[in-house]
Amino acid sequence: MKYGFLIFFSLVISLYSAVNYYIISKGLSVIPAQSPWRTVWIWGVIVLAAAFIAGRFLERAFMSPVSTILIWVGAVWMAIVVYLLLMLLVVDLVGLLDRWFGFLPAFIHHHPLKTKQTLAVAISSVTFLLVLGGFINTRFIKVRNINLAVHKKAGKLKSLHVVAFSDVHLGTVMGERHLNRIVQTANALQPDVILIPGDIIDEDIGPVVNSHMGSVLKTLKAKYGVYAVTGNHEYIGGVNNAKKFLSEHGVQMLNDTVVEVDHSFYVAGREDRTKNRMGNGRKDLASLLAEVPRDKPVILLDHQPYHLEEARQQGVDLQLSGHTHHGQIWPFNFITKQIFELSRGYLKKGDTHIYVSSGVGGWGPPVRTVSRPEILNIHLNFD
C-alpha cells in the first residue's frame, strides 16, 4: 500500500504542477514583457500551489498559525485552480476554432493584449464569485427529511428516528466551529440514534486533538447512542489513533462488528475497504451478518458505496454510505456518477433502502459548488 500511495501521490503532484504551470503561462501572456509584475505572478502562483502541501508537512512537525494559514490558503487555491483551468481551456478552444473558421470580430485581433487583459479580469471575477459562493454554501447545513417503511417487526418499536451524517473531515479546515454547527443541528432533531458512516477525521489527528474537538463530539445526544465506522481518511491519517480518539469521545466504533440495540434492531458496521490493502482484509458482508436474525431490522454502515447489491442479498434494510461528496466541486460530480452506481441520494433494491450522503464536511477546499452539506433525518416505520 505504501508504494501504491507514493505512486498515486507522485502522479497527483505532477498533474497539479502541470496545471499550475499552465495557469502561470496564461497569466504571463497578459502582463507586458518588461513589467516587474511578471516575477510577482510567477512566484505568487508557485507559493499558492505549494502552500497546502507545505502546511500539511509543517503541521505534522509543529502546529502553528503559519501551518494553519498555509493549509487554508492552499485549500482555497485548489478550488480557484479548478475554475481557472476550465475557463482558460474554453478560451484556448475558442481561439483554436477561430484560427480555423475566423468567426471572432476583427477588433479582437487588432488589440490582442487588451483583449487578453479584459478576459483575464472576467475570468478572475467569475472564479472569485464561484469560489466565494461555494465557500458560503459549506456553512449552511441542509437537513434532508426521509421517511422509509421497513417490513419487519422491531420488538416494541413502531418507528425509529435516525440522524446520520458522513464525511465530516475534522481537521484544520473543517474545525471546531463547523463541528459545533453539525452537533447543534443533529441534537436539535432529537434522534433515537446517530449514525456516522465514515471519514469523521480528515487525516492527521493532531489538529482535532489540539482544538479540543473531542469535547464537542461528546455532546452528541441520542437515546441509543452514537455509532460510526471508519472511512478511507481514518486509514490515511492513522486508523488506530482515530478509532481510539473517537471511542474515548462518545462514538462507538463498529469495526466489522454488529450490535443489537434495545433488543429491537441491529446496526452493522464495516471497516472501510481501504483495509483490504493493509494486508489484513475486512470481513465480507455475508460473514459479518451470518449470525444476525433476518426477522429484525438491520442497518448497515459502509463508507464507500460499492457493490450495493450485496446489501439486498444479505437482507439489509437500510444501508448508509458517504465518500463520494457527489463530486463536491462542479464538474467532478460527473466523474462520481460514472464511478458509483449511486453518487448521491436514495436508491431501493428489493426491500433494501440505500442512501449515499454527499457529506456534511469536505476534503481539501472548504468549497461546495455542486451539493449542499447535509444531515439525514430518517424516520423508519416498522410493520
TALINJO-V881247 format. One record per helix or strand of 2 or more residues. SS is the DSSP state (alpha for helix, beta for strand). FROM is the first residue (numbers start at 1). TO is the last residue. If there is no record, write none. Layout:
ss = {SS;SS}
from = {FROM;FROM}
to = {TO;TO}
This chain:
ss = {alpha;alpha;alpha;alpha;alpha;beta;beta;alpha;beta;alpha;alpha;beta;alpha;alpha;beta;beta;beta;alpha;alpha;beta;alpha;beta;alpha;alpha;beta;beta;beta}
from = {2;37;65;106;112;142;159;176;193;206;213;226;232;239;252;257;265;273;285;297;309;318;325;332;345;352;374}
to = {28;61;101;110;137;150;164;188;197;210;217;229;237;248;253;261;269;278;288;304;313;322;327;339;349;356;382}
